[in-house]
Amino acid sequence: MLYIPRTEEQLTFYLDLRTDNRVEQASLRNSASAAVLMEKYNKLAEAEAANIETREEEEDDPETNTLHRPLLKSNQTLSSSPLAIVGEKVSYIESLDYEINENDLFKQDWRSRSKNEVLQYIFFKWLLAFLVGLLTGLIATLINLAVENIAGYKLLAVVEYIEQKSYLMGLIYMVVANLLLTLVAAVLCVCFAPTAAGPGIPEIKAYLNGVDTPNMFGAAPLIVKIIGSIGAVSAGLDLGKEGPLVHIGSCIASLLGQGGTDNYRVKWRWLRYFNNDRDRRDLITCGSSSGVCAAFRSPVGGVLFALEEVATWWRSALLWRTFFSTAVVVVVLRAFIEYCKSGDCGLFGRGGLIMFDVSGVSVRYHVVDIIPVVVIGIIGGVLGSLYNHLLHKVLKVYNVINAKGKLHKILLSLSVSIFTSICMYGLPFLVECRPCDPNLLDMECPTTEGTGNFKKFNCPNGYYNDLATLLITTNDAAVRNIFSINTSTEFHVFSLTIFFVLYCILGLITFGIAVPSGLFLPIILMGSAYGRILGIVMGPYTKIDQGLYAVLGAASLMAGSMRMTVSLCVIFLELTNNLLLLPITMLVLLIAKTVGDGFNPSIYDIILELKGLPFLEAHPEPWMRNITVGELADHKPAVVTLSGIEKVSRIVEVLQNTTHNGFPVVDVGVVPTMGIPDGATELHGLVLRAHLILVLKKKWFLQERRRTEEWEVREKFTSIDLAERGGKIEEVIVTKDEMEMFVDLHPLTNTTPYTVVESMSVAKAMVLFRQVGLRHMLIIPKYQAAGVHPVVGILTRQDLRAHNILSAFPQLEKSTGLKKGH
């Protein structure tokens, strides 16, 4: 119910208590009883009540109004929009309940669990982590097998046409093949699972931050992501399968945790214990780290990626489970790679996963080598931030095109495919053939196969085309070729420049089309190109191999765009298998991230902003220290509370007329252990909307207003029932007679909600909200006494977002010249 002071004395007393700059604060704190306070403030009631209307209609001068001096003038309401773009449509966004709901049923459930049941619960957690790693590894192997064979045999056919001098047929074959593969991926995404388009990492970040992203982790996105990734990567588009693999791992984890899809779930008793937001979050974290491990064969890097980039909330037990999942993934991948070396996997045995093994290379550093390393870091930071800026503009244009309908989405994807195919096929004709180096012992030159550093491509015997080595090949093979060591004369600066410019253009226009796409591989190829160019330029002055320069260039651009450091460092160390690269890799990553942070946010943060997902940053804005949570509550609609024993009609009315997902439960007329009993109220806790709907569905009503017994509650509800997501109030049917009945909310109420005092700064409250993973934060008054309502307000994720606060308090941003701290 809404709190409305019943008398002038209560109103005056409440207003005075909410005013921080009263001279009477000391006496308020030291008063012996509420009766003394009421008597003291009764004398002011008449004058205050007479001035209330005047204060509402007139704006007093803050310098002359000593009783109610506002810190900041502001608008009347705190605006918040719970809408965001997920997939192809704008969806209503809700937060997730990561907080443990400590109600009577939860406490009884944990008290009644035996030691064996607790051990079984722990065992199933590890079993699910194992299954996440196993299935992710198997699917990653399937994707790699399919991509290497489809793309490999397609390119072999193109090269055969070129050897036969059938250039036009080669172009037509390549364009048509890539067009069909892109068409399959685009149609699946547009028609069956729009949320499967893109990498999925921003939505996973938002989910682990506490935002429910609808239809992101179902069976349809999983299937479309697998098939679409195979089609899009095999089509030669400038995108990778690394981002989609992260999404695939998360989908597998989510489906395992909830026992299948929403419509077809396994109703096994033990599996239902994991059908809650908290355990589902842990499983999706395991899935995301398994996806990175599957993409790079980097188990430790996968764990650190989840810790650094996607997970907001972390604990030691989760660290062990994610590491266990990635260990399972890498064992599966290694087993299949060893098996495929026998040649039973088609072209996969000669290609395989990205792996740049330089363990046998001696890496030595000199003082002069610090200069190019620093230069690579600076270039990576500048180019990474520029790439983010341009991609932001392109995505805005694509949003306009995609909004016109499904046909426009498909046509946009096909247009990009045609442009990519023409460039890949035609640009190698612009460079001259180069003679093979007779000193090459371990490398065949030239070669017409799917793998190899020296592609013949329309060249006479003994000559090769260095640009075709990078373009007429699979994306993974292109990475291996440009990372290759002891090939200082293989690539010409002109060819590398064409390759770099082309992939910059393709990277900007490809990301955002309606196919599963990842950012890792395009950025690796762009960064390795300018890294290798710098290695050629610095050749006479340094002994670092050009292949190592390519590795450093790729790392710098990834750090400059994605702003990752620790996880990227470990991923590249596991890719290169050489710890001697650690010092210079760390230096490059730190420099690139620092330079990039000076220009704009990371690419994933930009995508989150474009989609409108309410992601809470780790660092509050400096001006958030200039405003309190009490002031935020003043500019929200009045808090809606319920009584501990409430009428059914009141519950139905509240659910129909509000969209709130949590309601404070307040008991009036409680006799406190100390002080006077008159007018005392108790904040019993917080009841969720889903639980109220569950009560109405189960028709757990009482004929008279009374407290229920413990056995009555357990007879109707279980803790597992409360973990299920509730339906909609429109689905509930309540008769007229049932409207006059009562519900005892005490057993379903979370008696330990997180509360903050109204004088706390918004900055401090936001850090608490994010770190604990809250959905609701109750604001309690600074002074508590009879006649004072125990709840000032309630804050949600939307209320703590910077732009929402600035809409009500525009002066705050001008109060300091500083921006977000890092």
C-alpha positions in Angstrom: 0.0 0.0 0.0 1.1 3.6 -0.5 2.3 5.3 2.6 0.3 8.5 3.3 0.8 10.3 6.6 -2.5 10.4 8.4 -2.0 13.6 10.5 -0.3 16.9 10.2 2.0 15.8 13.0 3.1 12.7 11.2 3.6 14.7 7.9 5.6 17.4 9.7 7.6 14.9 11.6 8.4 12.9 8.5 9.4 16.0 6.5 11.7 17.2 9.3 13.4 13.9 9.7 14.1 13.8 6.0 15.8 17.2 6.1 19.6 16.8 6.7 20.4 20.4 7.4 18.1 20.8 10.4 19.7 22.4 13.5 17.8 19.9 15.6 19.8 16.8 14.4 21.7 16.3 17.6 18.7 16.4 19.8 16.9 14.0 17.4 19.6 11.5 17.9 19.8 11.9 21.6 16.0 11.9 22.4 15.0 9.3 24.8 11.7 8.3 23.2 9.5 8.9 20.3 6.9 10.5 22.5 9.3 13.4 23.3 10.0 13.8 19.6 6.3 13.9 18.7 5.6 16.5 21.4 8.5 18.6 20.3 7.5 18.6 16.6 3.8 19.0 17.3 4.4 22.7 17.9 5.6 23.2 14.3 2.9 21.1 12.7 0.4 23.9 12.1 2.9 26.3 10.5 4.5 23.6 8.4 1.1 22.2 7.1 0.0 25.7 6.2 3.1 26.2 4.0 3.1 22.8 2.3 0.8 23.9 -0.5 2.8 27.1 -1.0 6.1 25.1 -1.3 4.6 22.9 -3.9 3.4 25.7 -6.1 6.2 28.2 -5.7 10.0 27.8 -6.1 11.7 29.2 -3.1 15.1 30.8 -3.2 17.6 28.2 -1.9 19.6 30.9 -0.2 16.6 32.1 1.9 14.9 28.7 2.6 16.9 27.3 5.5 14.5 24.5 6.4 14.3 22.8 2.9 17.4 23.7 1.0 17.8 21.3 -1.9 21.3 20.2 -2.9 20.4 20.3 -6.6 17.4 21.4 -8.6 16.0 18.6 -10.6 13.1 17.3 -12.7 10.2 15.7 -11.0 10.7 12.1 -12.1 13.5 9.7 -12.6 13.1 8.3 -16.1 13.9 4.8 -16.9 13.3 2.8 -20.1 13.3 -1.0 -19.7 13.4 -1.6 -23.5 16.4 -2.9 -25.4 17.1 -4.5 -28.8 17.6 -8.3 -28.6 17.8 -10.0 -31.9 15.5 -8.3 -34.4 13.0 -6.7 -32.1 12.7 -4.4 -29.2 12.1 -6.4 -26.0 11.0 -5.6 -22.5 14.1 -6.1 -20.4 14.0 -7.4 -16.8 16.7 -8.0 -14.3 17.6 -11.4 -12.9 17.2 -12.6 -9.3 20.8 -13.5 -8.4 20.2 -12.8 -4.7 19.4 -15.7 -2.4 15.7 -15.4 -1.4 15.9 -16.2 2.3 12.3 -16.9 3.1 10.8 -19.5 5.4 10.6 -22.1 2.7 14.3 -21.6 1.8 15.4 -21.9 5.4 13.3 -25.0 5.9 14.7 -26.6 2.8 18.3 -26.2 3.8 17.6 -27.3 7.3 15.9 -30.5 6.1 18.7 -31.4 3.6 20.8 -34.4 4.6 24.5 -34.7 4.1 24.0 -37.1 1.2 21.7 -34.6 -0.6 24.2 -31.8 -0.2 26.9 -34.0 -1.7 24.6 -35.0 -4.5 23.9 -31.3 -5.2 27.7 -30.6 -5.4 28.3 -33.7 -7.5 25.7 -32.6 -10.1 27.2 -29.1 -10.3 30.5 -30.7 -11.3 28.7 -33.1 -13.6 27.0 -30.3 -15.5 30.4 -28.5 -15.7 31.8 -31.6 -17.3 29.0 -32.0 -19.8 29.3 -28.3 -20.7 33.0 -28.8 -21.6 32.4 -32.1 -23.4 29.6 -30.9 -25.6 31.3 -27.6 -26.4 34.4 -29.5 -27.4 32.5 -31.9 -29.6 30.5 -29.1 -31.3 33.7 -27.0 -31.8 35.3 -30.0 -33.5 32.3 -30.5 -35.7 32.4 -26.8 -36.8 36.1 -26.9 -37.5 35.8 -30.1 -39.5 32.9 -28.7 -41.6 34.6 -25.3 -42.2 38.0 -26.7 -43.2 36.4 -29.2 -45.6 33.7 -27.0 -47.1 36.0 -24.0 -47.5 39.0 -26.1 -48.5 37.4 -28.0 -51.3 35.7 -24.9 -52.5 39.1 -23.1 -52.8 40.8 -26.1 -54.4 38.1 -26.0 -57.2 38.7 -22.2 -57.6 42.5 -22.8 -57.9 41.9 -25.5 -60.5 39.9 -23.1 -62.7 42.7 -20.6 -62.4 45.3 -23.2 -63.5 43.1 -24.0 -66.5 43.0 -20.2 -67.3 39.2 -20.2 -66.8 39.3 -17.0 -64.8 35.7 -16.0 -65.3 34.5 -19.5 -64.3 36.7 -19.4 -61.3 35.2 -16.0 -60.2 31.6 -17.2 -60.9 32.2 -20.5 -59.0 33.6 -18.6 -56.0 30.9 -15.9 -55.9 28.1 -18.4 -56.3 29.4 -20.9 -53.7 30.0 -18.1 -51.1 26.6 -16.6 -51.9 24.8 -19.9 -51.2 26.7 -20.5 -48.0 25.9 -16.9 -46.8 22.3 -17.3 -47.9 21.9 -20.4 -45.7 23.4 -18.6 -42.7 21.4 -15.4 -43.2 18.0 -17.1 -43.8 18.4 -19.2 -40.7 19.2 -16.2 -38.6 16.5 -13.9 -40.0 13.7 -16.4 -40.1 14.3 -18.8 -37.2 16.6 -17.3 -34.6 17.4 -13.6 -34.9 19.3 -13.6 -31.6 21.9 -16.0 -33.2 23.2 -13.2 -35.4 26.4 -11.5 -34.3 28.9 -12.8 -31.7 26.5 -13.0 -28.7 29.2 -11.9 -26.3 27.6 -8.5 -25.5 24.4 -10.2 -24.5 26.3 -12.8 -22.4 28.0 -9.9 -20.6 24.7 -8.3 -20.0 23.2 -11.6 -18.7 26.0 -12.2 -16.3 25.7 -8.6 -15.2 22.1 -9.3 -14.2 20.1 -8.5 -17.3 17.7 -11.1 -18.7 18.2 -11.2 -22.5 15.2 -13.0 -23.9 15.6 -15.9 -26.4 19.4 -15.8 -26.2 20.1 -19.2 -24.8 17.4 -21.5 -26.3 17.7 -24.5 -28.6 16.9 -22.5 -31.8 19.7 -20.0 -31.3 22.1 -22.9 -30.6 21.2 -24.9 -33.7 21.2 -21.8 -35.9 24.5 -20.6 -34.4 26.2 -23.9 -35.3 24.9 -24.2 -38.8 25.2 -20.4 -39.4 28.8 -20.3 -38.2 29.7 -23.1 -40.6 28.1 -21.4 -43.5 29.3 -17.8 -42.8 33.0 -18.8 -42.1 33.1 -21.3 -45.0 31.8 -18.4 -47.3 35.1 -16.6 -46.6 33.4 -13.6 -44.9 35.7 -11.5 -42.7 34.4 -13.0 -39.5 35.5 -15.7 -37.1 33.9 -18.6 -35.2 35.4 -17.6 -31.9 32.5 -15.3 -30.7 29.8 -17.7 -31.8 31.6 -20.5 -30.0 31.3 -18.5 -26.8 27.6 -18.1 -27.4 27.3 -21.8 -28.3 29.0 -22.8 -25.0 26.6 -20.5 -23.1 23.5 -22.0 -24.8 24.6 -25.5 -24.0 25.1 -24.6 -20.3 21.8 -22.9 -20.1 19.9 -25.8 -21.7 21.6 -28.3 -19.4 20.9 -26.3 -16.3 17.1 -25.9 -17.0 16.7 -29.4 -18.4 16.0 -28.5 -22.0 14.0 -25.8 -23.8 11.1 -23.9 -22.2 8.5 -26.1 -23.8 10.3 -29.5 -23.4 12.0 -29.8 -20.1 13.3 -32.8 -18.2 11.3 -32.8 -14.9 14.0 -34.7 -13.0 14.0 -33.7 -9.3 17.7 -33.1 -9.0 17.9 -31.1 -12.2 15.2 -28.8 -11.0 17.5 -27.5 -8.3 19.6 -25.8 -10.9 16.6 -24.1 -12.6 17.2 -20.7 -10.9 19.0 -17.6 -12.0 21.9 -18.0 -9.6 23.0 -21.5 -10.7 22.2 -20.8 -14.3 24.6 -17.8 -14.1 27.4 -20.1 -12.9 26.8 -22.6 -15.7 26.7 -19.9 -18.4 30.0 -18.6 -17.1 31.4 -22.1 -17.5 30.0 -22.2 -21.0 31.5 -18.9 -22.1 35.0 -19.9 -20.9 34.6 -23.3 -22.6 33.8 -21.4 -25.9 37.0 -19.4 -25.8 39.0 -22.5 -25.0 37.4 -24.3 -27.9 38.2 -21.4 -30.2 41.9 -21.0 -29.3 42.7 -24.3 -27.5 43.5 -22.0 -24.5 42.1 -23.4 -21.2 43.6 -20.9 -18.9 42.9 -18.1 -21.3 39.3 -19.2 -21.5 38.9 -19.0 -17.7 40.6 -15.5 -17.6 38.4 -14.3 -20.5 35.3 -15.1 -18.5 36.8 -13.5 -15.4 38.0 -10.3 -17.1 35.6 -9.7 -19.9 32.1 -11.3 -19.4 31.6 -12.2 -15.7 30.5 -9.5 -13.3 30.3 -11.7 -10.2 33.0 -14.2 -9.3 34.0 -16.5 -6.5 36.7 -19.2 -6.0 34.3 -22.2 -6.4 33.3 -20.8 -9.8 37.0 -20.5 -10.8 37.5 -24.2 -10.2 34.5 -25.3 -12.2 35.3 -23.1 -15.2 38.8 -24.4 -15.2 37.4 -28.0 -15.1 35.1 -27.3 -18.0 38.0 -25.8 -20.2 40.2 -28.8 -19.3 37.6 -31.1 -20.6 37.3 -29.0 -23.8 41.0 -29.1 -24.5 41.2 -32.9 -23.9 38.4 -33.4 -26.5 40.1 -31.1 -29.0 43.4 -32.7 -28.6 42.0 -36.2 -29.0 40.3 -35.3 -32.3 43.3 -33.5 -33.7 45.5 -36.6 -33.0 42.9 -38.7 -34.7 42.6 -36.4 -37.7 46.4 -36.5 -38.3 45.9 -39.9 -39.9 44.0 -38.3 -42.8 40.5 -39.6 -41.9 39.1 -36.1 -41.5 39.5 -34.8 -45.0 41.4 -31.4 -45.1 41.1 -30.9 -41.4 44.2 -32.9 -40.6 46.3 -30.5 -42.7 44.6 -27.4 -41.4 43.0 -27.7 -38.0 42.7 -25.1 -35.3 44.6 -21.9 -35.1 48.0 -22.7 -33.5 51.2 -20.7 -33.9 53.9 -22.9 -32.3 57.2 -20.9 -31.8 58.4 -22.9 -28.9 61.6 -23.7 -30.8 62.4 -20.1 -31.6 64.9 -18.3 -29.6 63.6 -14.8 -28.7 66.2 -12.3 -27.7 65.6 -8.7 -26.7 67.8 -5.7 -27.2 67.3 -2.1 -26.0 66.5 -1.0 -29.6 63.7 -3.6 -29.7 61.7 -1.6 -27.1 61.1 1.1 -29.6 59.1 -1.0 -32.2 57.3 -2.8 -29.3 56.1 0.6 -27.9 55.2 1.8 -31.4 53.1 -1.4 -32.0 51.3 -0.8 -28.7 50.5 2.9 -29.6 49.4 2.0 -33.1 47.2 -0.8 -31.7 45.5 1.6 -29.3 44.9 4.3 -31.9 43.7 1.9 -34.6 41.6 -0.1 -32.1 39.8 3.0 -30.9 39.4 4.3 -34.5 38.0 0.9 -35.5 35.5 1.1 -32.6 34.4 4.6 -33.7 33.9 3.7 -37.3 32.2 0.4 -36.5 29.8 2.3 -34.2 28.8 4.5 -37.2 28.4 1.5 -39.5 26.2 -0.4 -37.0 23.9 2.7 -36.8 23.5 2.6 -40.6 22.9 -1.1 -40.5 20.2 -0.7 -37.8 18.3 1.6 -40.2 18.6 -0.9 -43.1 17.7 -4.0 -40.9 14.7 -2.2 -39.6 13.1 -2.2 -43.1 12.4 -6.0 -42.9 13.8 -9.5 -43.3 14.4 -9.1 -47.1 16.6 -6.1 -46.6 18.6 -8.1 -44.0 19.2 -11.0 -46.3 20.0 -8.7 -49.3 22.6 -6.8 -47.1 24.3 -10.0 -46.2 24.4 -11.2 -49.8 25.8 -7.9 -51.0 28.6 -8.1 -48.5 29.3 -11.7 -49.6 29.5 -10.7 -53.3 31.8 -7.8 -52.5 34.1 -10.0 -50.4 34.3 -12.8 -53.0 35.2 -10.4 -55.8 37.9 -8.7 -53.7 39.4 -12.1 -52.5 39.5 -13.4 -56.0 40.5 -10.3 -57.9 43.1 -8.6 -55.7 45.8 -11.3 -56.0 46.0 -10.5 -59.8 47.3 -7.0 -58.9 50.6 -8.2 -57.4 53.5 -9.7 -59.2 54.6 -13.3 -58.8 57.7 -13.7 -56.7 60.4 -16.4 -57.1 60.7 -19.1 -54.5 63.6 -18.8 -52.1 65.9 -21.8 -52.7 67.0 -21.7 -49.0 63.6 -22.9 -47.9 64.0 -26.4 -46.7 60.8 -27.3 -44.8 58.3 -25.5 -46.9 57.0 -26.5 -50.4 57.1 -23.7 -52.9 54.9 -23.2 -54.8 51.9 -25.2 -53.7 48.3 -25.5 -55.0 46.9 -27.4 -52.0 44.6 -26.0 -49.4 47.5 -25.3 -47.0 50.9 -23.9 -47.4 52.7 -20.5 -47.4 53.5 -20.2 -51.1 50.4 -20.4 -53.3 51.1 -20.7 -57.0 47.9 -18.9 -58.1 48.4 -18.1 -61.8 52.2 -18.0 -61.5 54.8 -20.1 -63.5 56.7 -22.9 -61.8 59.1 -21.7 -59.2 57.1 -18.6 -58.5 54.3 -17.8 -56.0 51.7 -15.1 -55.2 52.2 -13.8 -51.7 48.8 -12.0 -51.6 47.0 -15.2 -52.7 48.7 -17.0 -49.8 46.6 -14.7 -47.5 43.4 -14.4 -49.4 42.8 -17.7 -51.3 42.7 -19.7 -48.2 40.7 -20.3 -45.0 40.7 -17.7 -42.3 42.6 -20.0 -39.9 45.2 -20.8 -42.6 45.6 -17.1 -43.3 46.5 -16.6 -39.6 49.0 -19.4 -39.6 50.6 -18.0 -42.9 51.0 -14.5 -41.7 52.2 -15.6 -38.3 54.8 -18.0 -39.9 58.4 -17.7 -38.7 61.6 -17.8 -40.7 59.8 -16.4 -43.7 61.3 -12.8 -43.7 61.2 -12.6 -47.5 57.8 -14.2 -48.2 55.5 -11.1 -48.0 56.1 -7.8 -49.8 55.0 -4.5 -48.1 52.7 -3.7 -51.0 50.8 -7.0 -50.6 50.6 -6.6 -46.8 49.3 -3.1 -47.3 46.5 -4.3 -49.7 45.7 -7.1 -47.2 45.5 -4.6 -44.3 43.3 -2.1 -46.1 41.0 -4.8 -47.5 40.5 -6.4 -44.1 39.9 -3.0 -42.4 37.1 -2.4 -44.9 35.7 -5.9 -44.7 35.9 -5.9 -40.9 33.7 -2.7 -40.8 31.1 -3.8 -43.3 30.8 -7.5 -42.4 30.1 -7.2 -38.7 26.5 -6.3 -38.2 25.0 -8.4 -41.0 22.5 -11.1 -40.2 24.9 -14.0 -39.7 26.7 -15.4 -36.7 30.0 -13.5 -36.6 32.9 -13.0 -34.3 35.3 -10.1 -33.9 38.4 -12.0 -32.8 39.7 -13.3 -36.2 39.2 -10.1 -38.3 41.0 -8.1 -35.6 43.8 -10.7 -35.5 44.3 -10.5 -39.3 44.3 -6.7 -39.3 46.7 -6.4 -36.4 49.1 -9.1 -37.7 49.3 -7.3 -41.1 50.5 -4.0 -39.7 52.7 -5.8 -37.2 54.4 -7.7 -40.0 54.8 -4.4 -42.0 56.6 -2.9 -39.0 58.7 -6.0 -38.7 59.8 -5.6 -42.4 60.6 -1.9 -41.8 62.6 -2.6 -38.6 64.3 -5.7 -40.1 67.8 -4.2 -40.3 67.6 -2.9 -36.7 66.1 -5.8 -34.8 66.5 -9.5 -34.5 62.9 -10.3 -33.6 61.3 -12.4 -36.3 58.6 -10.9 -38.5 56.2 -13.6 -37.4 56.6 -12.4 -33.8 55.9 -8.9 -34.9 52.7 -10.1 -36.5 51.7 -11.8 -33.2 52.4 -8.5 -31.3 50.4 -6.5 -33.8 47.4 -8.8 -33.5 47.6 -8.6 -29.7 47.9 -4.8 -29.7 44.9 -4.3 -32.0 42.8 -6.7 -29.9 43.7 -4.8 -26.7 43.1 -1.5 -28.4 39.6 -2.5 -29.5 38.4 -5.0 -26.9 40.4 -3.5 -23.9 41.4 -6.9 -22.6 44.9 -7.5 -21.1 45.4 -10.5 -18.8 43.2 -13.0 -20.7 44.6 -11.9 -24.1 48.2 -12.2 -22.8 47.5 -15.8 -21.7 45.6 -16.7 -24.9 48.5 -15.6 -27.1 51.1 -17.3 -24.9 49.1 -20.6 -25.2 48.8 -20.0 -28.9 52.5 -19.4 -29.4 53.6 -21.9 -26.8 56.6 -19.7 -25.9 56.9 -18.0 -22.5 59.8 -15.9 -23.8 57.2 -13.7 -25.5 55.6 -12.8 -22.1 57.4 -9.5 -21.3 57.0 -7.8 -24.7 53.4 -9.1 -25.0 52.5 -7.7 -21.6 54.1 -4.3 -22.5 52.2 -4.2 -25.9 48.9 -5.0 -24.3 49.2 -2.4 -21.5 50.2 0.3 -23.9 47.4 -0.5 -26.4 44.7 -0.6 -23.7 45.9 2.6 -22.1 45.9 4.5 -25.4 42.6 3.1 -26.5 40.9 4.0 -23.2 41.8 7.6 -23.8 39.5 7.7 -26.9 36.4 5.6 -26.4 35.0 2.5 -24.6 35.6 -1.1 -25.7 33.8 -2.5 -28.7 31.5 -4.6 -26.6 30.5 -1.7 -24.4 29.6 0.2 -27.6 27.4 -2.6 -28.8 25.8 -2.8 -25.4 25.0 0.9 -25.6 23.6 0.6 -29.1 21.3 -2.3 -28.1 20.1 -0.4 -25.0 21.0 -3.2 -22.6 21.2 -1.7 -19.1 24.7 -2.8 -18.3 26.1 -1.5 -15.0 29.7 -0.5 -15.3 32.3 -1.3 -12.6 33.3 2.3 -12.0 30.6 4.9 -11.1 30.8 8.4 -12.5 32.5 10.9 -10.3 29.4 13.1 -10.0 27.5 10.2 -8.5 29.2 11.0 -5.2 27.3 14.4 -5.2 23.8 12.8 -4.8 22.3 10.4 -2.3 20.0 7.5 -2.8 17.3 9.4 -0.8 17.3 12.1 -3.4 16.8 9.5 -6.2 13.9 8.0 -4.3 12.3 11.5 -4.0 12.1 11.6 -7.8 10.5 8.2 -8.2 6.8 7.4 -7.8 5.9 6.5 -4.3 6.9 3.1 -3.2 4.1 0.4 -3.3 4.1 -1.8 -0.2 2.0 -4.7 0.9 0.9 -5.9 4.4 2.2 -9.1 5.8 -1.4 -10.4 5.6 -3.0 -8.9 2.6 -6.4 -9.1 0.8 -6.4 -10.9 -2.5 -8.1 -7.9 -4.1 -5.2 -5.7 -3.1 -2.6 -8.0 -4.5 -4.5 -8.3 -7.8 -4.9 -4.5 -7.9 -1.2 -4.0 -7.4 -0.1 -6.5 -9.9 -2.5 -5.2 -12.6 -1.6 -1.5 -12.1 2.2 -1.7 -11.7 5.1 -3.3 -13.4 7.2 -3.6 -10.3 8.9 -7.0 -9.7 9.4 -6.5 -5.9 7.2 -5.1 -3.2 8.3 -4.3 0.4 6.2 -6.1 3.0 5.3 -3.9 6.0 3.5 -4.8 9.1 1.6 -2.0 10.9 0.8 -1.9 14.6 3.8 -4.1 15.6 4.7 -3.9 19.3 8.5 -3.2 19.4 10.8 -4.6 22.0 11.6 -1.1 23.1 9.8 2.2 23.0 6.1 3.0 22.7 3.8 0.6 20.8 1.6 3.1 19.1 2.0 3.4 15.3 5.1 1.2 15.1 5.8 -0.4 11.7 8.1 -3.3 10.8 9.8 -3.9 7.5 9.4 -7.6 7.2 11.2 -8.0 3.9 10.6 -8.1 0.2 8.2 -10.3 -1.8 8.7 -10.9 -5.5 6.1 -10.4 -8.2 6.6 -14.0 -9.4 5.8 -15.4 -6.0 2.6 -13.3 -5.8 1.5 -14.7 -9.1 2.3 -18.2 -7.9 0.1 -17.7 -4.9 -2.8 -16.5 -7.0 -2.3 -19.5 -9.4 -2.3 -22.0 -6.6 -5.2 -20.1 -4.9 -3.5 -20.3 -1.5 -6.1 -18.1 0.2 -7.3 -17.8 3.8 -10.9 -17.2 4.9 -9.8 -14.9 7.8 -6.8 -12.6 8.4 -4.3 -14.8 10.3 -0.8 -16.1 10.2 -0.3 -19.6 8.6 1.4 -22.5 10.2 4.7 -23.9 8.8 3.0 -27.2 7.7 0.4 -25.3 5.7 3.1 -23.6 3.6 5.1 -26.7 3.0 1.9 -28.5 1.9 1.4 -26.1 -0.9 4.8 -24.8 -1.9 8.4 -26.0 -2.2 11.6 -24.0 -2.6 11.9 -25.3 -6.1 8.4 -23.9 -6.9 9.7 -20.4 -5.8 12.7 -20.7 -8.1 10.5 -21.1 -11.2 9.8 -18.0 -13.1 6.2 -16.8 -12.7 3.7 -16.1 -15.4 1.7 -13.0 -16.1 -1.1 -11.6 -14.1 -3.4 -11.8 -17.2 -3.2 -15.6 -17.0 -4.6 -15.6 -13.4 -8.4 -16.0 -12.9 -9.7 -14.9 -9.4 -13.4 -15.0 -8.6 -15.3 -12.3 -6.8 -15.6 -14.3 -3.6 -11.8 -15.1 -3.6 -11.1 -11.3 -3.9 -12.4 -10.9 -0.3 -10.0 -13.6 1.0 -6.6 -13.1 2.5 -3.0 -14.2 1.8 -0.2 -14.6 4.4 2.9 -13.2 2.7 5.2 -13.8 5.6 6.4 -17.3 4.6 7.2 -16.2 1.0 8.9 -12.9 1.9 12.7 -12.5 1.7 13.4 -11.4 5.2 17.0 -10.3 4.5 16.8 -7.9 1.6 19.8 -5.6 1.0 19.1 -2.2 2.4 20.9 1.1 2.4 20.4 4.2 4.4 19.0 7.2 2.5 22.1 9.3 3.1 24.4 6.9 1.1 25.9 8.3 -2.1 24.7 6.8 -5.4 28.3 5.9 -6.2 28.6 3.7 -3.2 25.2 2.2 -3.7 25.9 1.4 -7.4 29.1 -0.5 -6.5 27.2 -2.5 -3.9 24.4 -3.2 -6.3 26.7 -4.5 -9.0 29.1 -6.5 -6.9 26.4 -8.4 -5.1 24.3 -8.8 -8.2 21.1 -7.3 -6.9 17.7 -6.7 -8.5 16.2 -4.6 -5.8 17.8 -2.3 -3.2 15.6 -1.0 -0.4 16.2 2.5 1.0 15.5 2.9 4.6 15.2 6.3 6.5 18.1 7.7 8.4 15.9 8.2 11.5 13.5 5.5 12.6 10.6 6.1 15.0 6.9 5.6 15.5 5.0 7.3 12.7 8.0 7.1 10.2 7.5 4.7 7.4 10.3 2.1 7.4 10.8 2.3 3.6 11.9 5.5 1.8 12.0 3.9 -1.6 13.3 1.1 -3.8 16.1 1.3 -6.4 16.5 -1.0 -9.4 19.1 -1.3 -12.1 17.5 1.3 -14.3 17.6 3.9 -11.5 21.4 3.6 -11.2 22.2 4.1 -14.8 24.1 7.3 -15.5 21.9 8.7 -18.3 18.7 8.1 -16.3 20.0 10.0 -13.3 21.2 12.8 -15.6 17.7 13.1 -17.1 16.4 14.0 -13.6 19.5 15.9 -12.4 21.1 17.5 -15.5 23.2 19.8 -13.2 25.2 16.8 -11.9 27.3 16.4 -15.0 28.4 20.0 -14.9 29.4 19.7 -11.2 32.7 18.1 -12.2 34.9 18.1 -15.3 36.0 14.5 -14.8 34.6 11.6 -16.7 34.4 8.0 -15.7 37.4 6.8 -13.6 39.4 3.7 -14.6 
